[in-house]
Amino acid sequence: FAALRDGSKYCCYTEICDSERIVENFKLFDFSLTEDEIQLLESSGHRQRLFLHNYMEGHPEDPFALERKH
């Protein structure tokens, strides 16, 4: 959940040219989690993804390498 904390790992890609809609798209990240909420999510034990990105397994930039070891 570190990515949720600093926000630097997000990119907004849009095909929308309307500036109001672009601003609205960025509001998706206009929230924060408390330390208690982060602890709750991390302790849930539920480690499941909809898209596994197995083609990245073994690649040095695999974003889920640590998760694959669990």
HELIX and SHEET records of a PDB file:
HELIX    1   1 ALA A    2  ASP A    6  1                                   5    
HELIX    2   2 SER A   19  PHE A   26  1                                   8    
HELIX    3   3 LYS A   27  PHE A   29  5                                   3    
HELIX    4   4 GLU A   35  GLU A   42  1                                   8    
HELIX    5   5 ASN A   54  MET A   56  5                                   3    
HELIX    6   6 ALA A   65  ARG A   68  1                                   4    
END                                                                             
